[in-house]
Amino acid sequence: MNPSDTDRTNLSRRLFLGTGAALAAASVSGGAFAAQAAAPVNAAATPAPGMNRKRRLGPLEVSPMGLGCMSGSAFFYPLPGKARMISVIRHARDRGVTLFDTAELYGPFTNEELVGEAIQPFRKDIVLASKFGFAYEDNQSTGADSRPSTIRRAVEGSLRRLRTDYIDLLYQHRVDPKVPIEDVAGTVRDLIGEGKVRAFGMSEPGLETLRRAHAVQPVAAVQNEYSILERGPERGALAVCRELGIGLVPWAPLARGFTTGRFGIGTRFLPGDYRGGLPRMFPDAMPANLLVIALLERWGAAKQATPAQISLAWLLAQGADIVPIPGSTDPWHMLENLGGAEVDFTPEELARFRGELEAIPIVGPRGSPQSMAQNGVEAPPKRSTEP
């Protein structure tokens, strides 16, 4: 990704609040970043403030924010390289992160291998999430596939790549429109009984399908896109999760980096970078959507926080059942993200922020037509096999 050329000349400070004060600062001017201070010598071994405020996803206790590991191997370019991403993952653990999220789709397969190597020294001390739900040919996804036999093959492959004998949180990555969800949930229930999985999750499911799955095997977490820029879960999914006692894990909680303030007018993405195909980052949508960044910068100035930290703090303030998983391939950005757990909102501030946010029209759908078609899918009904 090339740095953005922006006509905004104000500076956005990146404050790292992991020790209760700024660990380092970086300035943003025309999209260029410069680290201006080094972390204390012992920072890597010190849990970040706020990371001890544990939250629950079904039977699992986790840090209030996790680490999404996808960008270490897929979709966002340039990739960081194996050694750097392993360092980010281990540093996150040192700073108190206990939830790490991957999937067989990322790479595919290579992200699980990377994560498995990175977490090996502390595997028993963290919550490891991965996902199934696609078929593959020549290392390329060929579409949704959640048949029980495919789920079992996927889990065996994930266990091998992750160097573990169990997955704490196993998600169906997307609902398969050809397979009854009762068959999917029943297979995961059996894997839980065999000790290969601890808890069941779903990503972007149709709400009736979520209810049906939960009736077969309690769902611990739903992983949906949710951020300052994308508030779709507030139109039904969040209410159903709360009714059923299911945690919500926002993926893309920084809107794929948009709400960090790093992108702007003139941004160009490298070939193959998924973000180049997102309508909300198209040149004709960028000027309107940058009003969100202006809002985050105003609130950040008042709270001595960065746009990324305000974005994550706002998500955390939506409820104790919400656990964002921001991704990062940079150790300083990862520390910056964790600082969001130290930013608090009063109820009055939340109401005022909400009013200001909802006054900004968001331009463009959240994804491509192909990706949007996979969200909110309802599984087919389970048909009786009796004569």
C-alpha angles and dihedrals in degrees: 000000000000118000113266121251105219135178090217107105100182119109123243113205118215106213120193106207098178094119096037091265134060109293092186142343134218126190125222118210119157089344097302118131127205125181107223103184139025126238119254114272092251097043094103092061097044121092111234116249110262095030090098092064093097124204131194134236103187106296093351125095112207142170114270089254129032133196121255105213100189097101090061089074113011153030101008118075144250094036114224099230127248099273094050094048092048087053091051092050094049092045089052090054091050089053093054105269110144103170118077121181129203139141140205088244093065105095081346099272098343095091092057089051091051094046092046091056093044097051098040094102092055105021095132092052100057141058111246120201127191137161143226131188113110139084121227138207123181089352093303127112113248097188143286117333122166100155110145092247091051092049091053093048090048093051093048090051092047092050090052095047093043092050093230140108097225141033115218097207120020116190131195096231094211132352114265108228090207101053126068109242089228088068091049096047091043091054092050089047089056091048089052089052089052092053095244094111132031103194141009126235138176132206123215095341127172107258097239089049089052091054092048092049092048090054090059100037121003110251113227098191143008115209110206133155107267129161145126086281098041116042098164096128088066088068095072114310096081092050092050091048091053092046090054097038095248123149121232119226109194113215117201089021088168092047090252091307097313096114092052087075093237096121129064147138107335096026113151123188126213118256110279094022106137092217092067088071097050112110092214089062096046114119093248092054099041100081093054095043092049086073085078089059090051088054092050091048092052092051091042091055090053094047099036091242138120125251089255092053093048089050093053095040089054091053092048089050091058090077146317089256092068121093114178119205107204113187125223139173093187123075094216094050089048090054090046091054093052088055087069088076088066096055113093133195126203116223088253092052091049091053092048093046091049091053093050092046095049090051088066113082111219111224119217136013118284096247147007119289089253094054094041090055090063094056124090093010117165118220119232118262121271107250123211116249092203117110 
